[in-house]
Amino acid sequence: MYINLKSSSISSMFLLLYSVCLFPITMMFIMMNYNIILEWSIFQMSSCTMTFMFILDPISLSFSNIVCLISGCVMLFSSSYMSHDPFLKRFVWLVMLFVLSMNLLVFIPSLPALLLGWDGLGIVSFALVIYYQNMKSLGAGMVTVLANRIGDVMILISIGLLVLQGHWSIISMWDFYLSSWTALTITLAAMTKSAQIPFSSWLPAAMAAPTPVSALVHSSTLVTAGIFLVIRFFPFLDSISGFKPALLFISVLTLLMAGIGANYENDLKKIIALSTLSQLGVMMMSLGLGMPYLALFHLYTHALFKALLFLCAGMFIHNSSNTQDIRHMGMLFSQAPLTTACMNIANLSLCGAPFLSGFYSKDLILELSLSNPTSFLMVLLIFLATGMTAAYSFRLSFCSLWGSVKGGSYHEKQELDPYVNWATTILALAALVAGFALQNIFLDFNPLPFILPFYLKMLTMFVILSGLFIAFIAWDTNYSSKPMTKAKFFFSTMWFLAPISAQPLTKFSMLLGTHIMKSIDMGWLEILGGQGSAFVTSALSTNNQKIQIKSFNFFIALILFVTILFYMTLFIL
C-alpha cells in the first residue's frame, strides 16, 4: 500500500499529522500564556552580536498549525488535481519548501535570520507561478518576483538601520533617532508582500500558478507574510506617529479597489484572488485601527475559508475541461452537490453571514471601525467595500452554480475522487467551526468590551443584504452585446494598476538600460577607457614618429651643412 502512494499523499499525511500533534501543544501555550525564546549567539563584532533566535509562543505555534493544516489538505487535493503531471515530485518538493519557508518566517524573530523565510517565499513563489512553462506564466512570475524584491530590499535596509541598536530582535525594539525610517521600510516590505496599493497588481497575475498553489500561496501563506510582519513589529510601529492613519487609508483604498474590480472580473480564479486582496485590506485595516490580534484572528478564519474556496474552484475548473471563465459555467449545483455545498459555505463565510467563521472576525472589525474615532469618509468606504464583497460573491455563485447551462451537455461533472472530497470536507468543517473556537481565545487579546446601538449593530447585516440585492438588480445576463467602456476598463484593470505596474516600468527600465549601455558602456567608458587610451597612445606615437622622421632628415642635412661649412673655413684659413 505504501509503495503505491503518491509523493503528494505522503507529504499530505506528514503535514496533517504534524498539525494534529502540534494542536495540543498550541492549546497549552495559549492557556498558560507561555513564551519560549531560544537564542544561539554565533559571533560578536564591535558590540553587535550575530544571533540565531527561535521563538515558541501562541502566535507562532497557532500560525504554523493553521498553515500545515491547509497545506495538508492542499497536498491531498493535488494528488487528484496534479495526478497527470509528469513532474509531480518536483511540484511536491517546491510546495514543501514553501511551507518550510513560511514556518521559518513564523518561528524566527530576528531580522537577518528572518530573511531565510522571507526570501525563500519569494524565490519558491516565482518557481511555482512559472510552473506551467509558457510566456503568460513567465510574465506573471516576473511581475510577482519584481514586486516582492522591493520588499526584500526594504528588509535589507531595515537590517542596515538596526545596526544602530546593536541587535536585530523584533521583540525588543526601542526608540532611536532613525526609528521612523525603520518603521517606513518595514511597513513598505509588508505592503509589497501583502499586495496593498500601489503593489497590488502581482496578486491576480500570480493566478497563473496551478490551482493547488493558488489555494496555498494566496490564502494562508505568502500574502499573509506581510500582515504577520506588521503584527510582530506592532508594539514598535504603534509608537510611531502617523503610522496607523496612513495604514488605515492605504488598506481601505485596497479594500475598495479589490471589491469593485471583482465585480467586473470574469475569470473564476481572479475573482477569488481579488477577494483575497479585499480581505488583506480588512486585516490591514484592523492593524490601522490598532487591533493586531483581531487581524490575526481574521487571518486564521480567512485562510481556512479561502483555501476551501480555491479548492472548490479548482474542482470546477478541472471538471469543466479547464475553463476558468464563469460565463461558460452553469447549473453546477445539480452535478457536483458536495463541492457546491462547500463553496457556498466558503462564500457565505467570506460575506460575513452569521455564525460562520468569517462572521466572528469580520463583523468584529467592522463594529470596531464604527466605535473607533475614525472619519466618516473612511467608515463610508469600508461599508461600501463590504457591500461589494457580498455583491461579487453572489455574482460568482449565481453565474456558475445556479445560472443556466452554458457549456456543452456532453461534459458531465463527477465527484468520485476521494482525495478531493476529503480535502474539501476537512476544510469545510474547519471553516464552520474555526470562528467560534478561535473567538474564545482571541477575545482575551481584544480591547475592553464596547457597546453599540442596535441600528449600528445591524448595519453590517443591512449592508451585506443590500449588496446582494444590488447585485441581483444590476445583474447583466447578456454578456456579449455591450462593448468595453472606459469605466469598465478602469475598474477591471484595478484602477489601471495592472497595466501601469507591468508595461511602463519594464519599458522604462529597458530603455534606461539601453541608453546607459549606449552612452556609458559604448560611449564615455570607451572614450575614457580602452579605445580612448589606445587612440591617444597611437596618435602620440604617430606624431613622435613623424617628428623623428622629419627631424632625422633635418639632422643629416644639418650635419652635412656644418661639415661643409667646417671644411670651407679650413680651406679659406
C-alpha positions as CSV (number, residue, x, y, z in Angstrom):
1,M,0.0,0.0,0.0
2,Y,2.8,2.4,1.0
3,I,4.7,1.8,-2.3
4,N,1.6,2.8,-4.4
5,L,1.2,6.1,-2.5
6,K,2.0,9.3,-4.5
7,S,4.6,11.7,-3.1
8,S,1.9,14.3,-2.6
9,S,-0.2,11.9,-0.5
10,I,2.8,11.1,1.7
11,S,3.6,14.8,2.2
12,S,-0.1,15.5,2.9
13,M,-0.2,12.8,5.6
14,F,3.0,14.2,7.1
15,L,1.6,17.8,7.2
16,L,-1.8,16.8,8.7
17,L,0.0,14.6,11.3
18,Y,2.2,17.5,12.2
19,S,-0.8,19.8,12.5
20,V,-2.7,17.3,14.7
21,C,0.4,16.7,17.0
22,L,1.1,20.5,17.3
23,F,-2.5,21.3,18.2
24,P,-2.4,20.2,21.9
25,I,1.0,22.0,22.4
26,T,-0.5,25.2,20.9
27,M,-3.5,24.9,23.2
28,M,-1.2,24.5,26.2
29,F,0.9,27.6,25.2
30,I,-2.3,29.6,24.7
31,M,-3.9,28.6,28.1
32,M,-0.7,29.0,30.1
33,N,0.4,32.1,28.0
34,Y,3.9,30.6,27.6
35,N,6.6,32.3,25.6
36,I,9.9,30.4,25.0
37,I,12.8,32.1,23.2
38,L,15.9,30.1,22.2
39,E,18.9,32.2,21.3
40,W,22.2,31.0,19.8
41,S,25.0,33.6,19.7
42,I,27.1,32.9,16.6
43,F,29.7,35.7,16.9
44,Q,30.2,39.2,18.3
45,M,31.8,42.1,16.5
46,S,32.1,45.7,17.8
47,S,29.1,45.4,20.3
48,C,26.9,43.8,17.6
49,T,26.0,40.2,18.4
50,M,25.0,38.0,15.5
51,T,22.4,35.6,17.0
52,F,20.0,33.0,15.7
53,M,16.8,33.2,17.6
54,F,13.8,30.8,17.7
55,I,10.5,31.7,19.4
56,L,7.7,29.5,20.6
57,D,4.7,31.5,21.6
58,P,0.9,31.3,21.0
59,I,1.1,33.3,17.8
60,S,3.8,31.4,16.0
61,L,2.5,27.9,17.1
62,S,-1.1,28.7,16.1
63,F,0.1,30.1,12.7
64,S,2.2,27.1,12.0
65,N,-0.7,24.9,12.9
66,I,-3.2,26.6,10.5
67,V,-0.6,26.7,7.7
68,C,0.2,23.0,8.0
69,L,-3.5,22.0,8.2
70,I,-4.2,23.9,5.0
71,S,-1.1,22.7,3.3
72,G,-2.0,19.1,4.1
73,C,-5.5,19.5,2.6
74,V,-4.0,21.2,-0.5
75,M,-1.5,18.4,-1.0
76,L,-4.4,15.9,-0.7
77,F,-6.2,17.8,-3.4
78,S,-3.0,17.9,-5.5
79,S,-2.9,14.0,-5.5
80,S,-6.0,14.2,-7.7
81,Y,-5.6,17.6,-9.5
82,M,-1.9,17.1,-10.4
83,S,-2.1,13.3,-11.0
84,H,-1.4,13.6,-14.7
85,D,1.6,15.9,-14.2
86,P,4.9,14.1,-15.2
87,F,6.9,16.2,-12.6
88,L,4.7,15.6,-9.6
89,K,7.7,15.0,-7.3
90,R,9.2,18.4,-8.3
91,F,5.9,20.1,-7.6
92,V,5.7,18.4,-4.1
93,W,9.2,19.5,-3.2
94,L,8.5,23.1,-4.2
95,V,5.3,23.2,-2.1
96,M,7.1,21.6,0.9
97,L,9.9,24.2,0.5
98,F,7.2,26.8,0.5
99,V,5.7,25.5,3.7
100,L,9.2,25.3,5.3
101,S,9.9,29.0,4.4
102,M,6.6,30.1,5.9
103,N,7.4,28.2,9.2
104,L,10.9,29.7,9.3
105,L,9.3,33.2,8.9
106,V,6.9,32.5,11.7
107,F,9.3,31.0,14.3
108,I,12.3,33.4,13.8
109,P,12.0,36.8,15.5
110,S,15.4,38.1,14.3
111,L,15.5,40.1,11.1
112,P,18.7,38.8,9.4
113,A,17.6,35.2,10.0
114,L,14.0,36.0,9.1
115,L,15.3,36.6,5.5
116,L,15.7,32.8,5.2
117,G,11.9,32.5,5.3
118,W,11.1,35.9,3.6
119,D,13.4,35.3,0.6
120,G,12.5,31.6,0.5
121,L,8.9,32.6,0.0
122,G,9.8,35.0,-2.8
123,I,12.0,32.6,-4.7
124,V,9.7,29.5,-4.4
125,S,6.6,31.5,-5.3
126,F,8.4,32.6,-8.5
127,A,9.2,28.9,-9.3
128,L,5.6,27.9,-8.6
129,V,4.0,30.8,-10.6
130,I,6.1,29.8,-13.7
131,Y,5.3,26.1,-13.2
132,Y,3.3,25.9,-16.4
133,Q,6.1,27.0,-18.7
134,N,4.6,29.5,-21.1
135,M,5.0,33.2,-21.8
136,K,2.0,34.2,-19.8
137,S,3.2,32.4,-16.7
138,L,6.7,33.9,-17.1
139,G,5.2,37.4,-17.4
140,A,3.1,36.8,-14.2
141,G,6.2,35.3,-12.5
142,M,8.4,38.3,-13.3
143,V,5.7,40.8,-12.0
144,T,5.4,38.7,-8.8
145,V,9.2,38.4,-8.2
146,L,10.0,42.1,-9.0
147,A,7.2,43.4,-6.8
148,N,8.4,41.2,-3.9
149,R,12.0,42.2,-4.5
150,I,11.1,45.7,-3.4
151,G,10.0,44.3,0.0
152,D,13.2,42.2,0.2
153,V,15.3,45.4,-0.4
154,M,13.3,47.2,2.3
155,I,14.1,44.4,4.8
156,L,17.8,44.7,4.0
157,I,17.7,48.4,4.5
158,S,16.0,47.9,7.9
159,I,18.7,45.4,8.9
160,G,21.2,48.1,8.0
161,L,19.4,50.7,10.1
162,L,19.1,48.4,13.1
163,V,22.9,48.1,13.3
164,L,22.5,51.3,15.4
165,Q,20.6,49.3,18.1
166,G,23.3,46.6,18.2
167,H,20.7,43.8,17.8
168,W,18.0,42.6,15.4
169,S,15.5,41.1,17.7
170,I,11.9,42.1,16.7
171,I,10.6,41.6,20.2
172,S,13.0,44.0,22.0
173,M,12.9,47.1,19.7
174,W,13.2,50.5,21.2
175,D,13.1,54.1,20.0
176,F,16.2,55.6,18.4
177,Y,16.8,58.6,16.1
178,L,16.2,56.6,12.9
179,S,13.2,54.6,14.2
180,S,10.7,56.3,11.8
181,W,12.8,55.3,8.8
182,T,13.0,51.7,10.1
183,A,9.2,51.8,10.6
184,L,8.7,53.0,7.0
185,T,11.0,50.3,5.5
186,I,9.2,47.5,7.5
187,T,5.8,48.8,6.5
188,L,6.7,49.0,2.8
189,A,8.1,45.5,3.0
190,A,4.8,44.3,4.5
191,M,2.8,46.2,1.9
192,T,4.6,44.6,-1.1
193,K,4.2,41.1,0.3
194,S,0.6,41.7,1.2
195,A,-0.2,43.4,-2.1
196,Q,-1.5,46.7,-0.8
197,I,-1.9,49.7,-3.1
198,P,0.3,50.5,-5.1
199,F,1.8,47.0,-5.2
200,S,-1.5,45.2,-5.8
201,S,-1.1,44.1,-9.4
202,W,1.0,41.0,-8.8
203,L,-1.6,39.1,-6.8
204,P,-4.2,38.5,-9.6
205,A,-1.3,37.9,-12.0
206,A,0.1,35.1,-9.8
207,M,-3.1,33.1,-10.5
208,A,-1.1,31.7,-13.5
209,A,0.2,29.1,-11.0
210,P,-1.6,25.7,-10.6
211,T,-4.8,25.9,-8.5
212,P,-3.4,24.0,-5.5
213,V,-0.6,26.5,-5.4
214,S,-3.1,29.4,-5.6
215,A,-5.1,27.8,-2.7
216,L,-2.0,27.6,-0.6
217,V,0.0,30.7,-1.6
218,H,-2.7,33.2,-2.0
219,S,-4.9,32.2,1.0
220,S,-2.7,31.5,4.0
221,T,1.0,31.8,3.4
222,L,2.7,34.2,1.0
223,V,0.2,37.1,1.1
224,T,-0.2,37.0,4.9
225,A,3.6,37.1,5.5
226,G,3.4,40.9,5.3
227,I,0.5,41.1,7.8
228,F,2.4,38.7,10.1
229,L,5.5,41.0,9.9
230,V,3.4,44.0,11.0
231,I,1.8,42.0,13.8
232,R,5.2,41.0,15.1
233,F,6.5,44.6,14.9
234,F,3.3,46.2,16.1
235,P,4.4,47.3,19.6
236,F,7.3,49.2,17.9
237,L,5.3,50.5,14.9
238,D,2.5,51.7,17.2
239,S,4.9,54.1,18.9
240,I,5.5,55.9,15.5
241,S,3.2,58.9,15.0
242,G,1.1,58.8,11.8
243,F,1.7,55.1,11.2
244,K,-1.9,53.9,12.0
245,P,-3.8,56.6,10.0
246,A,-1.6,56.0,6.9
247,L,-2.0,52.3,7.1
248,L,-5.8,52.7,7.5
249,F,-6.0,54.9,4.5
250,I,-4.0,52.6,2.2
251,S,-5.9,49.5,3.4
252,V,-9.3,51.0,2.8
253,L,-8.3,52.0,-0.7
254,T,-7.1,48.5,-1.4
255,L,-10.3,47.0,0.0
256,L,-12.4,49.3,-2.2
257,M,-10.3,48.7,-5.3
258,A,-10.4,44.9,-5.0
259,G,-14.1,44.9,-4.2
260,I,-15.1,47.0,-7.3
261,G,-12.6,45.1,-9.5
262,A,-14.0,41.7,-8.6
263,N,-17.5,42.8,-9.8
264,Y,-16.1,43.4,-13.3
265,E,-13.9,40.2,-13.5
266,N,-14.9,37.1,-15.3
267,D,-12.0,34.8,-14.6
268,L,-13.0,32.5,-11.6
269,K,-9.6,32.3,-10.0
270,K,-9.0,36.1,-10.5
271,I,-12.3,36.9,-8.7
272,I,-11.2,34.8,-5.7
273,A,-7.7,36.5,-5.9
274,L,-9.3,39.9,-5.7
275,S,-11.5,38.8,-2.8
276,T,-8.2,37.7,-1.1
277,L,-6.9,41.2,-1.8
278,S,-10.0,42.8,-0.2
279,Q,-9.7,40.6,2.9
280,L,-6.0,41.6,3.2
281,G,-7.3,45.1,3.2
282,V,-9.6,44.2,6.1
283,M,-6.7,42.7,8.0
284,M,-4.5,45.8,7.4
285,M,-7.5,48.0,8.4
286,S,-7.7,46.1,11.7
287,L,-4.0,46.9,12.2
288,G,-4.6,50.5,11.3
289,L,-7.3,50.6,14.0
290,G,-4.7,49.3,16.4
291,M,-6.0,45.7,16.8
292,P,-3.2,43.3,15.9
293,Y,-4.7,40.2,17.5
294,L,-8.0,40.8,15.8
295,A,-6.2,41.0,12.5
296,L,-4.5,37.6,13.3
297,F,-8.0,36.2,14.2
298,H,-9.3,37.3,10.8
299,L,-6.2,36.0,9.1
300,Y,-6.8,32.5,10.5
301,T,-10.5,32.3,9.7
302,H,-9.9,33.8,6.2
303,A,-7.1,31.3,5.5
304,L,-9.5,28.4,6.1
305,F,-12.4,29.5,4.1
306,K,-10.3,31.0,1.3
307,A,-8.3,27.7,0.8
308,L,-11.7,25.9,0.7
309,L,-13.0,28.4,-1.9
310,F,-9.9,27.8,-4.1
311,L,-10.1,24.0,-3.9
312,C,-13.8,24.1,-4.9
313,A,-13.0,26.5,-7.8
314,G,-10.1,24.2,-8.8
315,M,-12.5,21.2,-8.8
316,F,-15.0,23.1,-11.0
317,I,-12.2,24.2,-13.4
318,H,-10.9,20.6,-13.5
319,N,-14.3,19.3,-14.3
320,S,-15.2,22.0,-16.8
321,S,-12.4,20.9,-19.2
322,N,-10.1,23.6,-17.8
323,T,-12.5,26.5,-18.4
324,Q,-11.9,29.4,-15.9
325,D,-14.4,31.8,-17.4
326,I,-17.6,31.9,-15.2
327,R,-19.6,33.0,-18.3
328,H,-19.2,29.4,-19.6
329,M,-20.3,27.7,-16.5
330,G,-23.8,27.0,-15.2
331,M,-26.0,24.5,-13.2
332,L,-23.0,23.2,-11.3
333,F,-25.1,22.5,-8.2
334,S,-27.0,19.7,-9.7
335,Q,-23.8,17.9,-11.0
336,A,-21.5,18.5,-8.0
337,P,-23.6,18.9,-4.9
338,L,-20.8,18.3,-2.3
339,T,-18.4,20.8,-3.9
340,T,-21.2,23.3,-4.3
341,A,-22.2,23.0,-0.7
342,C,-18.6,23.5,0.4
343,M,-18.3,26.5,-2.0
344,N,-21.4,28.1,-0.5
345,I,-20.1,27.7,3.0
346,A,-16.9,29.4,1.9
347,N,-18.7,32.2,0.0
348,L,-21.1,32.9,2.9
349,S,-18.2,32.9,5.3
350,L,-16.5,35.5,3.1
351,C,-19.6,37.7,3.0
352,G,-19.8,37.5,6.8
353,A,-23.0,35.5,7.1
354,P,-24.0,35.0,10.8
355,F,-22.4,32.0,12.7
356,L,-19.9,31.1,10.0
357,S,-16.2,31.6,10.7
358,G,-15.8,34.8,8.7
359,F,-18.7,36.5,10.6
360,Y,-16.9,36.3,14.0
361,S,-13.8,38.2,12.9
362,K,-15.0,40.4,10.1
363,D,-18.1,41.6,11.9
364,L,-16.0,42.5,14.9
365,I,-13.5,44.5,12.8
366,L,-16.4,46.4,11.2
367,E,-18.0,47.1,14.5
368,L,-14.7,48.3,15.9
369,S,-14.3,50.7,12.9
370,L,-17.7,52.2,14.0
371,S,-16.8,52.5,17.7
372,N,-13.3,53.9,17.0
373,P,-12.9,57.7,16.4
374,T,-12.5,57.2,12.6
375,S,-13.5,59.8,9.9
376,F,-17.0,59.4,8.4
377,L,-15.5,59.1,4.9
378,M,-13.4,56.1,6.0
379,V,-16.4,54.3,7.5
380,L,-18.4,55.0,4.4
381,L,-15.7,53.5,2.1
382,I,-15.3,50.5,4.5
383,F,-19.0,49.6,4.4
384,L,-19.2,50.3,0.6
385,A,-16.4,47.7,0.1
386,T,-18.2,45.3,2.4
387,G,-21.4,45.6,0.3
388,M,-19.2,44.9,-2.8
389,T,-17.9,41.7,-1.2
390,A,-21.5,40.4,-0.9
391,A,-22.2,41.5,-4.5
392,Y,-19.3,39.7,-6.2
393,S,-19.7,36.6,-4.1
394,F,-23.4,36.4,-5.2
395,R,-22.4,37.1,-8.8
396,L,-19.9,34.3,-8.7
397,S,-22.4,31.8,-7.3
398,F,-25.3,33.0,-9.4
399,C,-23.2,32.7,-12.6
400,S,-21.5,29.4,-12.1
401,L,-23.6,27.4,-9.6
402,W,-27.2,28.4,-10.2
403,G,-27.2,30.0,-13.7
404,S,-28.5,28.3,-16.8
405,V,-26.3,25.7,-18.6
406,K,-24.0,27.5,-21.0
407,G,-21.5,24.7,-21.7
408,G,-21.9,21.6,-23.8
409,S,-24.2,18.9,-22.3
410,Y,-21.7,16.2,-23.3
411,H,-19.4,17.0,-20.4
412,E,-20.7,15.7,-17.0
413,K,-19.1,16.7,-13.7
414,Q,-18.5,13.9,-11.2
415,E,-17.4,13.8,-7.6
416,L,-15.9,10.3,-7.4
417,D,-12.4,11.4,-6.3
418,P,-11.9,10.6,-2.5
419,Y,-8.8,12.9,-2.3
420,V,-10.7,16.0,-3.3
421,N,-13.8,15.1,-1.3
422,W,-11.8,14.6,1.9
423,A,-9.8,17.8,1.4
424,T,-12.9,19.9,0.8
425,T,-14.8,18.3,3.7
426,I,-12.0,18.8,6.2
427,L,-11.6,22.4,5.2
428,A,-15.4,23.0,5.2
429,L,-15.7,21.6,8.8
430,A,-12.7,23.8,9.8
431,A,-14.3,26.9,8.2
432,L,-17.6,26.1,10.1
433,V,-16.0,25.6,13.5
434,A,-12.9,27.8,13.4
435,G,-14.6,31.2,14.0
436,F,-16.4,30.1,17.2
437,A,-13.5,28.1,18.5
438,L,-10.9,30.9,17.9
439,Q,-13.2,33.6,19.3
440,N,-12.8,32.4,22.9
441,I,-9.0,32.5,22.5
442,F,-8.8,35.9,20.8
443,L,-11.4,37.7,22.9
444,D,-8.8,37.7,25.7
445,F,-6.5,39.7,23.5
446,N,-9.1,42.3,22.4
447,P,-9.7,45.7,24.0
448,L,-12.3,46.4,26.6
449,P,-15.9,45.5,25.6
450,F,-17.7,48.2,23.7
451,I,-21.4,48.9,23.3
452,L,-23.1,49.8,20.0
453,P,-26.7,51.0,19.5
454,F,-29.0,48.5,17.8
455,Y,-29.0,50.3,14.4
456,L,-25.2,50.3,14.2
457,K,-25.1,46.6,15.3
458,M,-27.5,45.7,12.4
459,L,-25.7,48.0,9.9
460,T,-23.3,45.2,8.8
461,M,-26.1,42.8,8.1
462,F,-28.0,45.5,6.2
463,V,-25.0,46.4,4.1
464,I,-24.4,42.7,3.2
465,L,-28.1,42.2,2.2
466,S,-28.2,45.4,0.2
467,G,-25.0,44.3,-1.6
468,L,-26.8,41.0,-2.5
469,F,-29.9,43.0,-3.6
470,I,-28.0,45.4,-5.8
471,A,-26.0,42.5,-7.4
472,F,-29.4,40.9,-8.2
473,I,-30.8,44.1,-9.7
474,A,-27.8,45.1,-11.7
475,W,-27.2,41.5,-13.0
476,D,-26.2,41.5,-16.6
477,T,-27.2,38.2,-18.3
478,N,-26.4,39.4,-21.8
479,Y,-22.6,39.3,-21.8
480,S,-21.5,39.8,-25.4
481,S,-23.7,42.7,-26.5
482,K,-22.1,45.6,-24.7
483,P,-18.6,46.8,-25.7
484,M,-15.9,47.6,-23.1
485,T,-16.5,51.1,-21.8
486,K,-13.7,53.3,-20.3
487,A,-15.2,53.0,-16.8
488,K,-15.4,49.2,-17.1
489,F,-11.8,49.0,-18.3
490,F,-10.7,51.3,-15.5
491,F,-12.3,49.1,-12.8
492,S,-11.4,45.8,-14.4
493,T,-7.7,46.7,-14.6
494,M,-7.6,47.6,-10.8
495,W,-7.7,51.3,-11.4
496,F,-5.0,51.0,-14.2
497,L,-2.6,49.4,-11.6
498,A,-2.1,46.2,-13.6
499,P,-1.0,47.9,-16.9
500,I,0.9,50.7,-15.1
501,S,2.9,48.4,-12.9
502,A,3.8,45.9,-15.7
503,Q,4.5,47.5,-19.1
504,P,5.6,51.1,-18.4
505,L,8.0,50.2,-15.6
506,T,9.5,47.4,-17.7
507,K,9.8,49.7,-20.8
508,F,11.3,52.4,-18.7
509,S,13.9,50.1,-17.2
510,M,14.7,48.6,-20.6
511,L,15.1,52.0,-22.3
512,L,17.1,53.3,-19.4
513,G,19.4,50.2,-19.6
514,T,19.8,50.7,-23.4
515,H,20.6,54.4,-23.0
516,I,23.1,53.7,-20.2
517,M,24.7,51.0,-22.3
518,K,25.0,53.2,-25.4
519,S,26.1,56.3,-23.6
520,I,28.3,54.8,-20.9
521,D,29.4,51.3,-21.9
522,M,29.7,52.0,-25.6
523,G,30.3,55.8,-25.2
524,W,32.1,57.5,-22.4
525,L,33.7,54.4,-21.0
526,E,35.2,53.6,-24.4
527,I,36.4,57.2,-24.9
528,L,37.9,57.4,-21.4
529,G,38.8,53.7,-21.2
530,G,40.3,51.1,-23.6
531,Q,39.6,52.6,-27.1
532,G,40.3,56.2,-25.9
533,S,43.7,55.3,-24.4
534,A,44.6,53.2,-27.4
535,F,43.7,56.1,-29.7
536,V,45.7,58.7,-27.6
537,T,48.8,56.5,-27.4
538,S,48.7,55.6,-31.1
539,A,48.3,59.3,-32.0
540,L,51.2,60.3,-29.8
541,S,53.4,57.5,-31.2
542,T,52.5,58.5,-34.8
543,N,53.3,62.2,-34.1
544,N,56.5,61.2,-32.4
545,Q,57.4,59.0,-35.4
546,K,56.6,61.9,-37.8
547,I,58.7,64.3,-35.8
548,Q,61.6,61.8,-35.6
549,I,61.5,61.1,-39.4
550,K,61.3,64.8,-40.3
551,S,64.0,65.7,-37.7
552,F,66.2,62.8,-38.8
553,N,66.4,64.2,-42.4
554,F,66.9,67.7,-40.9
555,F,69.8,66.4,-38.6
556,I,71.5,64.7,-41.5
557,A,71.2,67.9,-43.6
558,L,72.4,70.0,-40.7
559,I,75.4,67.7,-40.1
560,L,76.3,67.8,-43.8
561,F,75.9,71.6,-43.9
562,V,78.1,72.0,-40.8
563,T,80.7,69.7,-42.1
564,I,80.9,71.5,-45.5
565,L,81.0,74.8,-43.6
566,F,83.8,73.5,-41.4
567,Y,85.8,72.3,-44.4
568,M,85.3,75.5,-46.2
569,T,86.5,77.6,-43.3
570,L,89.6,75.3,-43.0
571,F,90.4,75.8,-46.7
572,I,89.9,79.5,-46.5
573,L,92.1,79.7,-43.5
